[in-house]
Amino acid sequence: MDERGPLEEALTYGETASVEFKTTLSDARRVVETVAAMATIGGGTILVGVRDDGEVVGAALGEGEVERLVQRILAGTDPAVFVEVDRPLARGHRLLRIRVPAGDGPHLAFGRALRRSGPATVAMTRDEYERRLLDRLRESSGFERRIESGLTIADLDPEAIARF
């Protein structure tokens, strides 16, 4: 990791699949979409108050604006994504940092399946969404749905079957 810290590192290296810059919160819908996409691919950080070219301009926020944004993120994502929000100082300006946790499968934003592809938020194909959803269901299901290779009928316990 860069010695300057993760915030300065993100500002230096720019947008990636896990780092997004937003100048303002004027398009909160796009923020919600980015949150869902980042949760789907393993998490990330959205920095509000930074232009696409990495210039820090600061985020002037009205009263209650952060709370409204968090509520919109919770209402607009499925499964809901619980973000962490803070207001760090960077290069003399106050930013809004939205930390997106890794999700446990595909996340929807306003009913659409999204993911990150490099620094862009893109729609998933139906096949990709279904595959990711099935993977999540397989991982979260109990032992009875696991596939164990190399077992035969001789490996089953007749007494356990009778009890079941």
C-alpha positions in Angstrom: 0.0 0.0 0.0 1.1 3.5 -0.7 2.6 5.3 2.4 0.4 8.4 1.7 -2.8 6.5 2.8 -5.7 5.1 0.9 -7.4 8.4 0.3 -4.4 10.1 -1.2 -3.6 7.0 -3.1 -7.1 6.9 -4.7 -6.8 10.6 -5.6 -3.3 10.0 -7.1 -4.2 6.9 -9.2 -7.7 7.9 -10.2 -10.9 6.0 -10.9 -10.8 2.2 -11.0 -13.4 -0.6 -10.6 -13.3 0.1 -6.8 -12.8 3.9 -6.8 -15.3 6.4 -8.3 -15.2 10.2 -8.3 -18.3 12.4 -8.3 -18.2 16.2 -8.4 -21.5 16.6 -6.6 -24.5 14.6 -5.4 -26.7 16.2 -8.1 -27.4 12.8 -9.6 -28.0 10.7 -6.5 -29.5 7.9 -8.7 -26.0 7.4 -10.3 -24.5 7.2 -6.9 -27.0 4.4 -5.9 -26.2 2.5 -9.1 -22.5 2.8 -8.4 -23.0 1.5 -4.9 -24.9 -1.6 -6.1 -22.3 -2.2 -8.8 -19.4 -1.9 -6.3 -21.1 -4.2 -3.8 -21.5 -6.8 -6.5 -17.8 -6.8 -7.5 -16.3 -6.8 -3.9 -16.8 -3.2 -2.6 -15.1 0.1 -3.1 -15.1 3.8 -2.4 -17.0 6.8 -3.9 -15.4 10.2 -3.3 -17.8 13.1 -3.8 -16.1 16.5 -4.3 -13.6 15.2 -6.8 -13.7 15.8 -10.6 -13.2 12.9 -13.1 -9.6 14.2 -13.7 -8.8 13.8 -10.0 -9.0 17.5 -9.1 -10.3 18.0 -5.6 -13.0 20.6 -5.5 -14.8 19.8 -2.2 -18.3 18.7 -1.5 -20.7 21.4 -0.2 -23.6 19.5 1.3 -26.9 20.9 2.6 -28.4 20.0 5.9 -29.7 16.4 5.9 -28.3 15.7 2.5 -26.1 12.8 3.6 -28.9 11.2 5.6 -31.2 11.4 2.6 -28.5 9.9 0.4 -28.0 6.9 2.7 -31.7 6.4 2.9 -31.9 6.4 -0.9 -29.1 3.9 -1.1 -30.9 1.6 1.3 -34.2 2.0 -0.5 -32.7 1.7 -4.0 -30.5 -1.4 -3.6 -31.6 -5.0 -3.3 -30.3 -6.6 -1.2 -29.8 -3.4 0.7 -26.3 -2.1 0.8 -25.2 -0.6 4.2 -22.6 2.0 3.4 -20.2 3.9 5.7 -20.0 7.6 5.2 -17.5 10.2 6.5 -16.2 13.7 5.6 -12.4 13.5 5.3 -10.2 16.5 4.5 -8.1 16.1 1.3 -5.9 18.7 -0.3 -7.6 21.5 1.7 -11.2 20.5 0.8 -13.8 18.6 2.7 -15.1 15.5 0.7 -17.8 13.0 1.2 -16.5 9.5 1.3 -18.9 6.6 0.8 -17.4 3.2 1.6 -19.2 0.3 -0.1 -18.8 -3.1 1.5 -18.5 -6.3 -0.5 -21.8 -7.9 -1.1 -22.7 -11.5 -1.0 -23.8 -11.8 -4.6 -25.4 -9.6 -7.3 -27.0 -6.4 -6.1 -29.7 -4.5 -7.9 -30.2 -0.7 -8.1 -33.8 0.2 -8.9 -34.4 -3.3 -10.2 -31.4 -3.4 -12.5 -28.4 -5.7 -12.1 -25.2 -3.7 -12.3 -21.4 -4.3 -11.9 -18.2 -2.3 -12.4 -16.1 -2.7 -15.5 -13.0 -0.7 -14.9 -14.1 2.8 -13.9 -17.5 2.3 -15.5 -20.8 1.1 -14.1 -22.5 -1.2 -16.6 -25.6 -3.4 -16.8 -25.1 -7.2 -16.3 -26.5 -9.5 -18.9 -29.3 -11.7 -17.8 -27.1 -14.8 -18.0 -24.4 -13.1 -15.8 -27.0 -12.0 -13.3 -28.5 -15.5 -13.1 -25.1 -17.1 -12.8 -24.1 -14.8 -9.9 -27.4 -15.3 -8.2 -27.1 -19.1 -8.4 -23.6 -18.9 -7.1 -24.8 -16.8 -4.1 -27.7 -19.3 -3.4 -25.3 -22.2 -3.6 -22.9 -20.7 -1.2 -25.6 -19.7 1.3 -27.5 -22.9 1.2 -27.1 -25.7 3.8 -25.0 -28.8 3.5 -27.9 -30.7 1.8 -27.5 -28.7 -1.4 -23.7 -29.1 -1.7 -22.3 -31.2 -4.4 -19.7 -33.7 -3.2 -17.8 -35.4 -5.9 -16.4 -38.9 -5.5 -19.1 -40.2 -3.2 -21.2 -43.3 -4.0 -24.3 -44.9 -2.5 -22.0 -47.0 -0.3 -20.9 -43.8 1.5 -24.5 -43.2 2.8 -25.4 -44.1 6.4 -28.6 -46.3 6.3 -29.4 -45.5 9.9 -29.2 -41.7 9.3 -31.4 -42.1 6.2 -34.0 -44.1 8.3 -34.0 -41.3 11.0 -34.4 -38.7 8.3 
